[in-house]
Amino acid sequence: MPEEQDCLQCGKCCEKWGWDQKGIPEDLVPWINGHRTDILQHVSITFRDGRRTTGKNLAAADLPRVTRIYYWVDPRGKKLTYCPFFFRADDGKVYCRIHRVKPAVCIGFTPWNEGIRDYALDCPACRNSMP
């Protein structure tokens, strides 16, 4: 498969893998600096002392004490089984409401390079390129 492939925005990736993902502190920095509580409220944070909370009130100074970051939760901290930023438009295409600041796990996911053959066969962007 080619490393570069055009996504057709079918939404299959986001529906299947757009939730229940681990995050990294580098994802949180622009959200904290940009006061993006709309995003941070959907992030589960575990601190070194075992305390858990959403990222809504997280500050940059807290990051060294963070041991686990989890996407996505509701504002009360309950795990979601979908991405809260997933949006299917009237044109049938799927859009990410936080595309410009989405997490690294989402940016880096390319089914055509993941070796997920059973899934890739259902991906319209992969279907015509599979060996």
C-alpha positions in Angstrom: 0.0 0.0 0.0 1.2 3.5 -0.6 2.1 5.6 2.4 0.1 8.5 1.1 -3.5 7.8 0.3 -6.5 10.1 0.1 -9.1 9.6 2.8 -12.6 9.5 1.3 -14.2 10.6 4.6 -16.4 7.5 4.9 -16.2 7.6 8.7 -15.4 3.9 9.2 -12.1 4.6 11.0 -13.6 7.0 13.4 -16.7 4.8 14.0 -14.5 1.8 14.8 -11.4 3.3 16.4 -12.2 6.9 17.2 -12.7 6.2 20.9 -11.1 4.1 23.6 -7.7 5.4 22.8 -4.7 6.4 24.9 -3.5 10.0 24.6 -0.2 11.7 25.1 0.7 14.9 27.0 1.7 16.7 23.8 -2.0 16.5 22.7 -3.1 18.4 25.8 -0.8 21.4 25.5 -2.6 23.2 22.7 -5.9 22.5 24.3 -4.8 23.9 27.6 -3.1 26.9 26.0 -6.1 27.5 23.8 -8.6 27.1 26.7 -10.3 24.3 24.8 -12.4 23.1 27.7 -14.9 21.8 25.0 -12.2 19.2 24.2 -10.6 18.8 27.6 -13.9 17.9 29.3 -13.9 14.7 27.2 -10.4 13.6 28.2 -9.9 11.3 31.2 -6.8 12.1 33.2 -5.2 9.9 35.8 -2.6 11.5 38.1 0.4 9.8 39.8 -1.5 9.7 43.1 -4.3 7.7 41.4 -6.8 10.5 41.3 -8.9 10.7 38.1 -10.7 13.6 36.6 -11.6 15.0 33.3 -9.2 17.5 31.7 -11.6 20.4 32.0 -9.6 22.2 34.8 -6.2 20.9 33.8 -3.3 23.3 33.7 0.1 23.0 32.0 1.7 22.7 35.5 -0.3 19.5 36.1 1.2 17.6 33.1 4.3 16.2 34.9 1.9 14.4 37.3 -0.3 12.9 34.6 0.3 9.1 34.2 -2.6 8.2 31.9 -4.7 10.1 29.2 -7.7 8.4 27.8 -10.0 9.5 24.9 -13.1 10.0 25.2 -15.3 10.4 28.2 -18.5 12.4 28.9 -18.2 15.5 31.1 -18.7 13.4 34.2 -15.8 11.1 33.3 -17.8 8.1 32.0 -16.2 6.3 29.0 -17.8 7.0 25.7 -18.2 4.4 22.9 -17.9 7.0 20.2 -16.0 10.2 19.4 -17.8 13.3 20.6 -16.3 15.2 17.7 -17.5 12.9 14.9 -19.9 14.6 12.5 -21.6 13.2 9.5 -22.7 16.0 7.2 -25.7 16.0 4.7 -23.2 15.2 1.9 -22.6 11.8 3.6 -19.0 12.7 4.4 -17.6 12.5 7.9 -15.9 15.5 9.4 -13.9 16.0 12.7 -15.1 19.0 14.7 -11.6 19.4 16.1 -9.7 18.5 12.9 -7.1 21.3 13.3 -6.2 20.2 16.9 -7.1 16.5 16.9 -5.0 14.1 18.9 -1.9 12.4 17.5 -3.5 9.0 17.6 -6.1 10.3 15.1 -3.7 12.2 12.9 -1.4 9.2 12.6 -4.0 6.6 11.9 -3.9 5.4 8.3 -5.7 2.1 7.7 -3.8 1.6 4.5 -0.6 1.4 6.5 -1.8 -0.4 9.6 -1.9 -3.9 8.2 -5.5 -4.4 9.3 -6.5 -6.4 6.3 -10.0 -7.3 7.3 -10.8 -3.7 8.1 -9.0 -2.2 5.1 -11.1 -4.3 2.8 -14.1 -2.3 4.0 -12.3 1.0 3.6 -13.2 2.7 0.3 -9.9 4.4 0.2 -8.1 1.1 0.7 -10.3 -1.2 -1.4 -8.9 -0.2 -4.8 -5.3 -0.2 -3.6 -5.0 -3.5 -1.7 -2.4 -5.9 -3.1 
